[in-house]
Amino acid sequence: MILQKLLAKSPRLEARLELLELATGLMLFGFLQFHMFAVSSIILGVDAFNRDSARMDEYYLSYIGIPLVILAILVHGLVAMRKAPWKFQEMRVFVQHSRRLAHLDTWAWGVQILTGLIVLVLAATHIWSVLVTWPIEAATSAARIQGGYFSSFVLLILAAEIHAMVGLYRILVKWSWIHRKKFTKYLVYATIGMVGLGFLTLLVFYFRSIPKGLS
Amino acid sequence: MADRLLTFSVFRYNPITPEIPPRMQEYQLEETMGMSLFIALNRLREEMDPSLMFDFVCRAAICGSCAMLINGRPGLACKTLTQDMPDRITVMPLPVFKLVGDLSVDTGVWFRHLNVRTEAWIHTDKVFNPKSIEARMDNPTAQAIYDAERCIECGCCIGACATANMRADFMGAAFLNRIARFMIDPRDERPTAKYFDVVGTDEGVFGCIGLMACDDLCPMEIPLQGQLAFVRRKMAQMALKCKKSA
């Protein structure tokens, strides 16, 4: 035992960080799927979309939800990052190890880190661009997607859904709430379904001309 | 099958001669019926290269000495039949453990440390009376203890673990499985708090990122996913309890 490690030791804190990662992860998973369904209301029509948005505004859901989600993303990112291979040497060890092992779950962690970083950057620009054109309306969303944000949304939907589903899988495995091999296929179906829904929503926004002020 | 010519690509490095850099050396050998990797390595050493270093004792998957990376994956050489392998077989020593030379690693020091850290013996205040009838244990508990106890300390779970590869102080599945074994045992009177200080940390169960290579590659097929989750749940409960009392 060495002095600095002895003094810095705090098992309770480390355990709570793990639980915090779990809680924020589950919360963000729930939010992402809710968000995907909410914006997909554009498939039903402009009115449905605008009504949803107005209702969330009316009940202050947006004003409570958005700051909470931003906080959760930051906390989850910071807490989850503590285990990632940030030192160059650790990164090399991880990549070499994964290549030797050819083990899907091990590679999935690399995917998790990469998609996590993509989400961190793209979610920040996404939230920013939504907030500066507040309130959320079909017309502003369509203008954004038609005005050059399309490809970044494709990437964000893919990264966020893959990150969320692999993350959920990891949680369920770590706490042993599922039979690992049986459950994987359901998660793959769910990922394909949610990404499909996201892309459909995106295409509707991209090809629909929505004049400003229509609501 | 029997007349295949196998190519073995073997990791060679001796820490005593650091001027010779680590390299892969190739040997060719004709396959024989029922050949295991253990048999193949012995033939390589006897017939081609007496300097080749590797460990074995029991050749029956009991001692755990011959664990190595076989085509990149940890496994026991004695339990691996060449008939299940492609024509080209790459063998490397297990990572994480101290390299003795070529395929030989020192798992002994690591596992001794494990036994010392986990205090791997029954802690009880009861005085043993050899004349009294042995206390009964219910069957499910005995089975659960036996499941954990089947660990042969080969180190495959540690070599397969990404975290253990990256961080030398991470305990890994063998460690946590050992803790689980004593936590299940009703004869061990240690309170959970005592275990918490040892494994309720990022070096312990909370350092595990759940990649489950240990569970997939354990030669004894110990259900490590369940064992790790058992320790994780107990430790999480403990952390939450501490919160209330604090």
Interface residues (C-beta under 8 A of the other chain):
Chain A: K9 P11 R12 E14 A15 R16 L17 E18 L19 R82 K83 P85 E90 V93 F94 H97 S98 R99 R100 L101 A102 H103 D105 T106 A108 W109 R170 V173 K174 W175 S176 R180
Chain B: L69 G72 R73 M92 P95 A160 A162 T163 N165 M166 R167 F196 D197 G200 T201 D202 G204 F206 G207 C208 I209 G210 L211 M212 A213 D215 D216 L217 Q225 G226 L228 A229 F230 R232 R233 M235 A236 M238 A239 L240 C242 K243 A246
